[in-house]
Amino acid sequence: MSGWSEDRARDAAQFLQAIAHPTRLLLLLLLTERQLPASKLARAVGVSQPAAFRHLRRLAEVGILSVSSKTTSMTFAIASPETMRVLLEMKAALSAQL
């Protein structure tokens, strides 16, 4: 077999399911450039703040994003260098294919 355990395959599937939504993918692509507050992310992708927050929360729940809270706003960032690398490689591969 490939050396992957069932747990690792489950984690990978969870990651792929979380990013498999057009709005979430757009949010992630923006976050590969820099961390941003939820309000700016919502405006940038053209959705309401509650809708953006639901998508961002889903990505944070599976460990793709980290969240830092300031008094009235939440700033989101890619959670790890490994996740950033995967997203940048995916972005490059998809840009070449589409």
Residue pairs with C-beta under 8 A, 6 or more apart in sequence:
4 12
14 62
15 62
15 64
18 24
18 58
18 59
18 61
18 62
18 64
19 25
19 28
19 59
19 64
21 55
23 45
23 47
23 51
23 52
23 55
24 55
24 58
24 59
26 44
26 45
27 41
27 45
27 52
27 55
27 56
27 59
27 76
28 59
28 64
28 78
28 87
29 87
29 91
30 36
30 41
30 44
30 45
31 41
31 65
31 76
31 77
31 78
32 78
32 84
32 87
32 88
32 91
35 68
35 75
35 76
35 77
35 78
36 44
36 75
36 76
37 73
37 74
37 75
37 76
38 49
38 52
38 53
38 56
38 73
38 74
38 75
38 76
39 49
39 73
41 52
41 56
41 76
42 48
42 49
42 51
42 52
42 53
45 52
47 55
53 74
56 65
56 67
56 74
56 76
59 65
59 76
60 66
60 67
60 76
60 79
63 79
63 80
63 83
64 78
64 79
64 83
65 76
65 77
65 78
65 79
66 76
66 77
66 78
66 79
67 74
67 75
67 76
68 74
68 75
68 77
69 75
78 84
78 87
